[in-house]
Amino acid sequence: MPKKIKPTGSQKSMFMIHTVVFVIVTILSCMFYDKGVKGWAYPWHAWTIAAWALCLLGHWCIVYASIEDHGYDVYRQQQGKK
């Protein structure tokens, strides 16, 4: 059974920096969303927030949900690498 890979301190700190920057930029983009626009304004910030949130989710998966893959070493040997 594959084991879960324990994240290093560096990986955790990089994820936290990514999260903090995401939160700050999200707040700023929501604050400046429709400055000076009269009436309805297209919610352009929602697309960038959604895309960045998906990237943040992927980063979380890499750091906290990774498992060992013993078949990867065999694959690398078959490819003539390592």
C-alpha positions in Angstrom: 0.0 0.0 0.0 1.5 3.4 -0.9 2.3 5.7 1.9 1.4 9.4 2.1 4.4 11.7 1.5 5.0 14.0 4.4 5.4 17.7 3.3 8.6 19.5 4.1 8.6 22.8 5.9 9.6 24.6 2.7 6.6 23.1 0.9 4.3 24.2 3.7 5.7 27.7 3.8 5.4 28.2 0.0 1.8 27.0 0.1 1.1 29.5 2.9 2.7 32.3 0.9 0.6 31.3 -2.1 -2.6 31.4 0.1 -1.8 34.7 1.6 -1.1 36.4 -1.7 -4.3 34.8 -3.1 -6.4 36.2 -0.3 -4.8 39.7 -0.5 -5.2 39.9 -4.3 -8.8 38.5 -4.1 -9.8 41.2 -1.6 -8.2 44.0 -3.6 -9.8 42.9 -6.9 -13.2 42.7 -5.2 -12.7 46.2 -3.7 -11.7 47.7 -7.0 -14.2 45.7 -9.0 -16.6 48.4 -10.2 -15.0 51.7 -9.2 -16.5 54.6 -11.0 -18.9 52.5 -13.1 -22.5 53.6 -13.3 -24.9 50.7 -13.5 -24.0 47.1 -14.1 -20.4 46.0 -14.5 -19.1 42.7 -15.9 -17.7 40.6 -13.0 -14.3 40.2 -14.7 -12.6 39.5 -11.3 -14.6 36.3 -10.8 -12.8 34.5 -13.7 -9.3 35.3 -12.3 -10.3 34.4 -8.8 -11.8 31.1 -10.0 -8.7 30.2 -12.0 -6.4 31.1 -9.2 -8.5 29.2 -6.7 -8.2 26.1 -8.9 -4.4 26.6 -9.0 -4.4 26.9 -5.2 -6.4 23.7 -4.9 -3.8 21.9 -7.1 -1.0 23.3 -5.0 -2.7 22.0 -1.8 -3.1 18.6 -3.4 0.6 18.5 -4.3 1.7 19.4 -0.8 -0.8 17.6 1.4 -2.3 14.7 -0.6 0.7 13.2 -2.4 1.4 9.5 -2.1 4.4 7.4 -2.9 4.5 5.8 -6.4 6.9 2.9 -6.5 6.0 2.3 -10.2 7.5 5.7 -11.0 11.0 4.4 -10.3 10.4 1.4 -12.6 9.1 3.8 -15.3 12.2 6.0 -15.0 14.5 3.0 -15.3 12.6 1.8 -18.4 13.0 5.2 -20.0 16.7 5.0 -19.4 16.7 7.8 -16.9 18.3 7.6 -13.4 
